[in-house]
Amino acid sequence: MKALFALTAAATLGAVPAYADCPYPPQPDKLPDGHTATMAEMVDGQKAVKAYDTAINNYLACIKVEHDDAVAKLPKPDPGKKPSADQQKKVDDIDRIEAQKHNAAIDQDQSVADRFNEQVRIFKARDDQKKK
């Protein structure tokens, strides 16, 4: 369900006009199957998940910088005055887009970690059965 939500969110975000030039990191190509994987394959899977997590964190930092740059480029209200409704809407739109991108990336990162951790549990259970 989380994966479906994340894919839907990512598709939705693709339709929103982007203000950022931050490439979205691809998921690991393949996670190991805990039923059949060797220890080396599980370690490689762990490395891939950690690399993906690092890439997601880099992406989040990038969209934050792009968000801040986009907000800074907006016209500022006159000193001592509140932003106009139009100015505030533009800031709110930029904030909303950044939050959607951020949340979709976190959801996707968590989904990958959850799927890998499930395979780790299967692998460990299989290993425990061999020891009995």
N, C-alpha and C positions, 0 to 999 in steps of 0.2 A: 504494500500500500504506500509506504514512504517513497519507494522508487517511482511509482506511478505519479505521485504528487510532485516529486522533484522533476520528472520529465515534463509534466504539464506546466509547471512553473517555468522551466527552462524554455519551453516552446513559446509560452506567453511572453517571456522577456525578449525573445528574439523578434517579436513583432513590435516592441516598444522602440521608439527612436533612441539610438544609443548615443551617449555623449562620451563614451569611454572607448579606448583602443586597447582593452585588456583582453588578451586571448583566454578563453575558458579552457582549462586543462582537460585533456581527455582522461577518462577513467582507465584503470589498468586493463590491459587487453583481456586477461583471463585470470581468475582467481583459482587457486588449487582446489581440487575436490578432496575433502577430508577423508572420504571413503577409500581413495586409492593413492593419494599423494605420498611421496617420500618426504623425509624430513627436509631434504634440500629444496624440494618444491615448496614446502610450507615456508621455509626461510625466504626463498625468492618472492613468494606471495606477500610475506610481511614487508619486505623491502619495497615492493611495488606499492603497497598500501601506504607506507610511510612517505614514499616519494610523492604519491598523489596528495596526501595530506599537506605536505610542504608546498606543492604546486597550488593547492586551493588557498592556503594562507597567503601565498604570493599574489594570487588573483585578488583576494580580499583587500590586501594592501593597495594594489593597483587601482581597484575601483574606488577606494576611499580617497586616494590622491586625485583621481579624475573627478570625483564628486566635489571635492574641495576646490579644485580648479574651476569647475563649471559654476559653482556658487560664487566664487571670487570674480568671475567675468560678468556677472549680472550687474546691472546698474544699481547703485546704492541709493537708499532714500536720502533726502536732504538731512543734514545734521539736526538732531533734536526732533525729527519726525518719524512716525512709524512708516513701515513699508506700505505702499499702495496695495490694493487687493491683487492687482496684476503682478506686482513684484513678489508678493507673498505666495501667490499661486505657482509662479515659476520655481521658487525655492522649494515649495512643498512637492512639486512634480519631480524635481531632481532628487530630493530626499526619498520619495516613494520608490523611484526607479532603483536607487542605490540599495535601499532596504530589500526590495524584491530580489535583486541579483545576489545580495549577501545571503539572504535566507535560503534561496534555492541552492547556492553553492554549499552552505552548511548542511542542508538536508541531504544533498547528494554525497557529500563527504561522509556523513554519518551512515548513509545507506551502504556505501562501499565497506566501511569499517564493520558494520553489523553483519554483512554477508561474509566477510572474511572471518570474523570472530565465530560465527556459526560453524564454519569449516574447521576452525581450530578445535572447537568443542568436539566435533565429530572425530577429528584426527586423534585427539587425546583419548576419547572413549575407545576408539579402535585399538590404540596402543595399550590401554589398560586391559583390554580383553586378551591381548596377546600375552601379557604378563601373567595371567591367571592360569 
